[in-house]
């Protein structure tokens, strides 16, 4: 593997050098790769591939030239990559509807491209007090011997640590300072390990993303070769294993929260959640996170992988940090090459090298396993058990949907080419040579099979392409609005969660096939489970810089300094990305923070329809009392963002009260600026806030007004407090949208049916294994 990785790296460097030399060519006929970006994907019945091909044909002069030029047709938004001359670039730039044409710059690859991509490179790690911060993870366990958890150079754990290292076959060090496991059902399946040791891979991956040590030469079978590291390599890790092959128990989650609080963790990272919305008083993560908040611990949680549908966001309690998943600037692709020379680029993290060897190519519909009751209408999808091994053995199989490859693998096939348009913005890794192409390209492959006496094909080793559209929120990331508290904007922000390489358990399957027996030290996977530990690491970085800050202050710092994402790429705007993408380097210097405490959240719950009894179920404190029975919106909770849910047919109206705390310069003055879309108005009063000391607090009101609206999708603006010396800029999004019912009715927990708790979100919208 080392030799293969070296060859791959040398080839990449030579290719980059080749492009660099040729980039200076003055000949206008030299074609170079560019991205033609056209903003939003049109609504309705829209074929991106056909539209892009037509545009290329018009500019290049022929359909054949367009076909040769087109490299990739983006599906989540309107754009494509193609080889163009300088003259063609100019012509596309002048076209109506084209936002910009971007040259194909070659980047140096890092496994932690996600951290570098958000501007948080290695020069920022190793900060003072980083070693005092402890990140507790509720997950599937951790592999303690992994090189990402090397404790070399770390001092003894901080004196506040009260945790333990549990289990006969599990050991701790100065990096992994604690490990516990929970299984209230006493249910174990084959492969489960009765200790904090990880047999699933998920917990090892999230832990190393948040706080893994620097490791050179990390890769997935040579792909994404580089130096791996977590966000805060000097921070400590405590693992609380609550998830097993069957899932994660509510009792176990609450027990883990309880232990983590007592043990002395600073940040809790939870990459799991429910599929259906629950009231706060029966949601174990909301309850556990509330307890953690009372003890000064911020809970960072994944938003869920049920997107792009609305009202699917999970972990929406206002005292938690809810994290969506967005892309970095690289895509994993693999080409399928036919015997007639045609090649098709598809999404895949393909680790198999066929060395250009071709194999017979067969359509799954021509290889039905009639003995098992299958027919061509079923076998064309290559579902496991549907294929006839006599017709598939030693062949590459073309399949008409995305599957996990096991149908072809169990029939002794050599590889699979899958056609599916459902997923266009992230890749899977498979147990055999595989790639996922578009359905239109699939039709061309089927035409080739039917018109050729002996069709053959090969699948090339995976490549990494630069994605110039990044960052954008990936399709599987769950969307708002908040299904329980509509006046609290969720998700809070977004972080890298697509094709993330990080540490892996050597006994866990390295692909979407649960029976894959290969063993790897690093794996590339996607999910809000991967974005959550990025935010957890960023929160730990802020905690190290400001040990005395509250969870709400840390959360506010991350939200108000987030990088604003391009709304043209997201029709659901802040319901996709919240305040924006995390920016840890700015978060330690926010200027102002929106702070909140237990009393603030109790008042919020009382207004949301909870009574003293149900509030106490959340707080665990018999002294918690609802002093008022009046119900209403959450406009006075001191939250870093603003959400206004308007009942259908009512005018836009809301008055929010907020208080900011000065954490920037002792003597400072801030000026308010607001921006809106046509249709509503934002008024801030007062418009100037002057401070004379650190820790000083100032209050203001925000009035949002507008005409009567019905069936209004989300529209948004923002409020920015800018410091007079331009040292600090504190931004908060403001969203307005319609709801069709009275959203302020009390929640009756007795009428809520509790769904089965699911395993951690790993692969996003992965119907391959039924994972969430």
N, C-alpha and C positions, 0 to 999 in steps of 0.2 A: 504494500500500500504506500510505503514511503517513496518508492521509486516512481510509482504512478503519479503521486502527488507532485514530485519534483518535475517529471516530464510535463505535467499539466501546467505547472507554474512557469517553466521555461517557455512553453508554447505560448502562454498568455503574454509574457513579457515580449517575446518576439513579435507577436501579433500587434501588441500595442505600439512597439517601435515601428512596425511597418505602417500602421495608420498614421503615426506621428510624421513619418517621412513624407507620406503621400498627402498629408493634409496641407502641405505647402505647394502642392502642384498647382500651377497656374492654368493648366489646360481646362477650359470650361466643360469639356466632354467627360472629365473624370467624375464618376458617380461616387458620392459619399452618403452614408446613412444619415437621414434626418427624420425627425418626428414632426408630423403635421397635426397640430392640436387645434380642435374646433369647439372646445368647451363642452356644454351640456349635450348629452345624448338626447336626440329628439324623442318626444313621446309618441306612443302609438306603435303601429307595425312598421318597424324600422330595421332594415338589414344593413348593418355597418359594413360588412365585407363587400356587398354589392355597391353601396354608395362610394366607398373608398376606391374600389376598382374602377368605377366609372370616372371618378375625378382624375385618377392616374391616366386612364385611357385618353381623356380629353387633353391632358397636358403633354403626355408622352407621344401621343399620336396613333397608338395601336394597342389592341387588347393584349397582344403577346408581350409587348414591351412593359405594359402595366403589370402583367403577371410576374415577369422576371424582377421587376423593381420592388413590388410589395413584399415586405418582410413580415409585418405583424399588424393585424387589424384589431385595435382595442375595442373591447365590448362594453365595459362599464361606463365609458364616456366616449365622446366622439373624437377619434384621432387614429392615426396610423403611422407606422414606420416604413420608410421606403428609401431606396437608393436613388439619389437625385443629383443632377448637375447643378452648378451655380445658377444657370439660367432658369432651370425648372424650380429651384428654390424661390427665386424672385417671382416667378409666375404664381406659385402657390401663395406666397406672401401677399399678393395683390388680390387674391380671390375673396369674395364676400363670404363671411362665415368662418374664415380661418383666423384664429386668434394669434397664433405665432408658429413659426417653423424653427425647430430647435436642432442644432447640430449634435451629432453623436459623439460626445466626449468620452474618452476611455478613462475609467477610474481604477485606482489601485484597490484590490479586493482585500477586505478584512472579514473575519467571521463575525466580529461584533460591529459590523457595518451599521447596525441599528443605533448603537450609541454614538458612533462617529457621525452618522447621518443627521442626528438631531443636534450636532454641534458640541457633544460632550465627549471630547477625546481624552487620551490618557494623561494629558497635562493637568486635568482637573481632579484626578483621583489622588488618593493619599493625603487628603486634607487633615488638618488637626482635628482630633477627637473622633475620626472615622472609626477607629478601633473600639470606641466606647459604645457604638450603636449596634443594637442586636435586632435582626430581622427574624421574626417568627413566621413560619410558613405552614399553613394548613393544607396538606397535599397528600400524595401517595407515598411519601418517604423520600429517602435520599441514599445515594451510594457513597459511603464515607471515604472509601479509598480512592475515589476519582481525583485525578491531578488538579482539577479545578478547585478542590477543597484542601489544598496543601496549606499547612499552618506555618510553614517556614517564615520566620521573621516576625511573627505575631507574638505579642506578649500574652500573659495569662488573661483569662476573661475578666471583664470589669467586676469590681467587688459587688455591684448591685445584682449580679446574676445569682439566682437561687434555684436554677433548674437542675435536671438530672439527665443521665445518659442511660436509657432503659434497654434491656434486651441482652441475651447471652451472645448473640452474633453481631453486635453493633458496638463500635467504639467511637469516642469523640476525640477532638483535639482542640487546638486554640482557634480554629476556624469554625468547625461544627461543634459548638459548645453544649448542645443539648439535643436529645432525641427521645420522643415518646410515641407510643402507638396506642390506638383505640379501636376496639371492635366489639361494640355492645351486642351485636347479633351473634357473636362467636361463630361467624360464618367464614369459612376459608375454602378457597378453591385451589385447584392445582396451580402451582406457581406462586401463590401468596406466601410471603415470608413473615413469620410472627415476630416482628421487630420493626423498628423505624427504617429498616433497609428497604430500598425501592425496587420492586420487581416490574413496575409499569413504565418507568422512565420519566413520567410527567413531573414528579416532584424534584428529581435531579435537574431537569431542564430549567424549571422555574427558579430554583435556588441559585444555580450558576448564573442565570441571567441577572438576578438581583445583586448578587455579592460574590460571584465566583472569582478566583484568583486569575492572574494573567497566565495564559498557557500558549506558547508559540507552537506553530505547526498543527493546529487543530483543523479538522475538516471532516466531511462526510464522504468517505471513499474518494478523497482528493478534491471534491467540490467545496468551494468556499474556503480554500486554504488560507490560513492567516493566524493572527494572534487572538485567542478568545479571552474575554474578560467580562466580569459583571460590572454593574454601575458603580458599586462601592466595594472594590476588592478587599479593602481593609476591614470591612464590617464583619460582624459575627453572624452565624446562622444557627437557628434553633428549629428543628423539624418536628412537627406534630402530625403524625400519620393518621389521618381520619378516613382515607379513601382506599378501597380495596377493589378487586376485580368486579365485585358486585355493585359497588357504589360507595356512598358516603352517608353515614347515619347521623340523623339530627342530634341524637344524644352525644355522639362522639364529637361533633362540631362544637357543641356548647361546652363539653368537658375540655376540649383543646383550648378554646378561648379562655376558659377559667384558669387552666394551668399556665398559659402563656402570660396572662396578666400577673399571676403570682410569681412566675419565674423571673420577671423583670425585662421582657422584651420592649422595644421602643416602637417598632412598626410591625403590623400583622398583615401578611399578604395572603389573600384568599382567591385562588383561581378556580372557583366553582360556584354553582348557584342553581336555583330552581328554574324550571321551564315556564311555570305559570306564576302570575303575581299573587303574593300573599300579604295580608295585613302585617304590620310590623310586629304585632304581639304574638304571632305564630311563626315568624321567620327566624330561624336560629342564627343566621348570619347577622341580621339586624339586631337581634337581642345581644349576641356576643359582642358585636362591634360597639353597641351602646355602653356595655360594661367596660370595654377597653377604653373608650373615649373618656369615661369618668376618671380613669387612672392615667390619663395623659398619653394614650396610645392611639395612633391613627391606624385605621383599617383600610387597606387598599384592596379593591375587589374588581373582578372582571365583569364587564357589562353583559356578557352572554353572546352566544353564537347563533342567534335565531333571526338575524337580519336577512334581507334589508327591510323586513316588515315593521310597521309602526307598532308602538306599545309593547315591544318585546324586551326592552331593557330590563335586566335584573339587578339586584343589589342596589336599590334606588333610595335607601334611607339617607337623609341629609347629613347624618354624622359619619358617613362613609365616603371614600373617594372612589368613584365609579369610572372605569377605564374602558374606552372603546379601542378598537384595533385598526391601525393604519399601516400603509405600505412604506418600505424604504425604496431606494432607487435601484433595485436590482430584481430581475425576474429570472426564474429557473425554467429553461426550455430544453426540449430535445426534438430533433428532427427525424421524421420518417421519410425514407428515400425509397422510391419505387424503381422497378427494373427499367422503366422507360425514362428515367432521369428526373422525373418530377420529385420535388421534395416539399414537405409540409412541416411547418414549425408548430409544435404544441407545447403545452405546459406540462412539465414533468421534472422531478428531481431524479434523473435517471443515472444510476451509478454503475450500470452494466456496459462494458466495452465489448462490442461485437466485432471490432476491428474491420468494419466494412463488409463483413461476410453477409451475403444475402440468403434469405430463407424463403421457401414457398409461402405464398400469401393466400389466405382463405377467408371468406366471409363467414361469420358465426352462423348466419342463417342457413348455410350449406352444410353445417356440421351438427345437426340436431341429435341429441341423445334420446332417441325414441324409446330405448329400453327403460329410461327413467321417466317417461311420460312427457318429455319435452317435444316441441315442434319448432319449425323455423321462426315463428312469431316470438318465441321465447329465447331460443338459442342465439338470435341475432344480437341480443343484449349481453351474451356471454355470462349470464348469471351462473353462479357456482352450481355445478351438477348438470347443467343444461347442454354441455358440449360432448360430442362423440370423440373419444380419444383416438380412434382409428383414423379419423379424418383430420385431427388437430395436431397430433404428435409431430414434433420437429418443425412446426410451421408458425409463422406470425399470423395472428388472427385479428381481423378487422371487426370491431364491435360497435354497435350503434347506441351505446350509452357509456357513462362513466361507472366503472366498477372497481373492485380492489385487485383485480388480476387473478384471483384464486380460481375462477372458472377456467381460465386458460392454463394456469399452472397445474391444476389437478388433472387436466386432460393432456398433460405433457407437451404443451405448446412452448414455442421458443420465445414468444413475445406478444405484445398486444398493442394495437392502435385503436384508441377509443375516440368516438366522435360525440361531443356533447357541448352545448352552448350555455349550460346552466352555470358553470363556474368558469370565469374568465380572468380572475385577478389573483389567484394563488395556486400553488402546485402541491401535488402529493408525491411521496416516494413509494415505490412499488416493489414487490418481491421478485420481479422479472423485468426484462427490458420492456418499457412502456412509455407511451406519450398520449396526451389528450389533445386532439385537434378540434377544429370547428366542424359543425354538421355539414356546412357547404363543402369543406375540404373532404369530409367523409364521403360525400356523394361522388366526388371525383375519384376517390380510391375505389369505390364500389364499381364505378364505370370501368376503371382499369381492370379490375378482377373479371368482370363479365365480358370484356372485349379482348382479353389476352389468353392465349392457350395455356401458358405456364407462368402466371404472375408470381413475381418475387418482390421482396422488400427487405430493408434493414432499418434498424433504429440506432441513431448515433448517440454517443455519450452525451450526457447533459452539458449544457452551457449556461453561462450567466450573462444576461443582457441588461443593459442600463435602461431603467424605466424612468423616463423624463417627466412623466405625469405625477410622480410621487412628490409629496405625500398625499394620499387620499384614503378615506376610510374604506376598508375592504367590504365586499358585499355581505359576508356572513356576520359582520359585527352588528349586534342588536341595536335597534333604534329606539329613541324616545317617541312620543312624550312619556313622562313618568306615569305608569299605570295606576298608581295609588295616590300620589301627591302631585297633581298637575301643575301647581305653581312652584315646584322645585325642578329646575332643569336637570335632566339626566340624559346621556352620560355627562360627567363633569369635564372630561378631557379625553384625549386620545394619545396613544403611544404605539411604537412599532410592535406589530403582532403578526406579520406575514413573512413566511419563509425564514424563520429565526433559527440560526445554528447555536446550540448550547450543549452542555454536558448531557450524557444519557447513561442510563443503567445498562451494563453489559449483558444482563439477563433479560432485558426487555426487547420485544420485537422492534426492529429498526424501520419497519414500513407499515403500511395500512393493513397488512395481513397479520392477524394476531398469532398465526402459526409460523411466522418467519423465524427461522432458527439462527440467522446470522447475528453476529455480535458487533456492536460499534461503541465507541467512547463518546461520540458526538452525533447529534441528529438534527435535522432541519424540519421543523413543524410550524404550523400556523394556528392561531386562535386568540381570543381575548385572554386566554390563559397565558399567552406569551407577552401580551401588552401589559397585563397587570403587574408582573415583577419588574418591568421597566419603570412603571410609576412608583412601585415600592422602593426600588433603588434610588430614584430621584428624591423621594420623601426622606429616605435615610440620609442622603447627602445634605438636604436642608436641615434635618435634625442634628447632624454632626456640626453644622455651622451655627445652629441656634438651639442648643440643648434645652433651653427653658421655654421654647415656644409650645403652645397648645396644639392638639391635632387640628383644630379649625384654622389656626394661623398657618400651619404648614400647608394644609390643603388650599387655603386662600392664596398663598404665595405661588403655588404650582399653577393655579387656575388663572390668576390675574397677569402672570408673565408668560403664559402659553403663546406659542407661535400661531397666528391666525391662519387657518386653512382657506384654500380657494373655494368660495361658495359656488363657483361655476361648475365645480366637479361634484357637487352634492346637492341634489334637489331637496333633500330633507335638512339641509343646513345644520344648525346646532344640534338637532336631534340625532345627527350622526357623530359629530365631533365635539360637542360641548363648547368649552372655552377655546379649544385648539389643541395643538400638539405640545407635549411637555418640553420645557426648555430649562433643564436643571441649572445651567450657568447663570441664568437670570433670576431663577427662583430664590436664590439666597440673598438677593437684593431687591425685594419687591417694593420698598418704599412705604406702602400702607398695607395693612391686612384687615380682613373682615373676620373678627374673632367671635366665638360663640362658646357657651358652656352648657352644662347639664340642664340648668334652669331654662335656658333659651329653648332647648329641644323639647323639654316637658311642656312648656307653653305652646309650642308648635303642635305637639301631639293632642293636647286638649282642644285646640281650635279645629283639628282635623277630625274630631268626633270621638276621640278616646275619652273614657272616664277615669276616675281615680283607680278603679280596679284594673282596667286593661293597661293603663300606663304603668302600674306597678309590675305587671307581667314583663314589661320591657326593661324597666329600670332595675328591677330586683330590690327595690328600696321601699319599705312600707311608709316612709316619710313623704314620698312623692304624692302630691295632691293637685287635682284640677280645681282651681279656685273660681273658674268661670265656666259657665255652661254654653256660652255663645260660640257658635260655629262660624268659620270663615276661612278665607284664603290665607296662604302662608306669606303674605306680603311683608310682615314685620320680622320674619326670621332673618338674622344677619348673615345672609348667604352671598357668596361672591358673584352670583349671576342672577338674572331677573327673568322670570317666566310668568306670562300673563295668559291664563286660559279663559277665554270668553265663551259663555254659553251661546249657542247658535241663535242668531237673530238679535243679539244685544249689542249696544255700542261698546267700543273699546274704552275701558276706563280702569285704572288702577293706581293706587298711591302706595309706594313702597318706602319704608323707613330703613335706613342703614346707618351703621356707625363704623368708622375706620380708626385703626390704631396706628400711630406713627412709629415705624421701625426703621426709618431711613436716616435723614439728617435732623438733628435736634431743632434747628431753626429753619423751617421750610414752609413754602406756600404752594398749594396745588390749585390748578384751575380745571374746571369741568368742561369737557367737550362731549357732545353727543352726535350720533349719526343714526339715521333711520332710512327705511325704505318708504316710498310713497304710500300713504294710507294711515299712518299714525305719527304722533308727535311725542317727543321725550322732553320733559322740563325738569331740570335739576335745581334745587334750592337748598342752601345757597350755592352759588357757582364758584366760590373761592373758600378754601379751607387753609387757615394759617396755624402752624404749630410752633411751639417754643421749647418743647422737650420731647425726648424719646418716651414712648409709652403713653403720650397724651392722646386722648380720644376726641373725635369730632363727629357729629351726626349731620345727616342731610336727608332730604326726601327726593324721590323720583316719581313724577307724575307722567303716566302714559295715557294718552287720549286719542280718540279717533272715531270715525263714524260707525254706524251699525254694520256688522259683518255676519255673513252666513257662509258656511262651507269654506271657510278661509284656511288654506294650508299655512304652514309656518312661514312667517315673515320675521325679519330680525333687524336689529340695529345694535348699538353699543354705547357704553358710557366710558370715558377715559378721564382719569384724574392725572394730569401732567404737572410734574414739579417744575417750578419756575426756572430752575437751572438745567432742565432737560435731563437730569440724572435718573429720574424714575418716571415710569409710565404704568399706570394701574388700570387695566382694561377689564370690563365686565360686559358680556353679551346680554342683550335684551330681546326676548322672543315673544311674539304674539301669535296665537292660533285659536281655532274654534274647537269647542267640545259640544256634544249634542245633548248632554243630560246635566242634571244638577250634580256637579262633581264634588260637592262638599257634604254629602250625606255621611253619617257615621258608619264605620265599618263594623259589621257584626261577625266576630271571629268564629262564632258557633256555626254560622251558615257556610263557612269556607271549607271546601274539601281540600285536604292536604294531598298534593301529588307526591309520587315517589321521587325521592331525591336521586339526582343523576350523578354519574361519574364526572370528574373534572372535564371542562371544555378543552379539547385538544385540537381537533382538526376542523373546527368551524362547521360549516354546513356540509357534513360528511355523511351522506346517506350510505356510503360504502360500508361502514360498520355500525351505523345507527348512532354514532356519537354526536354530541351537541357542541 
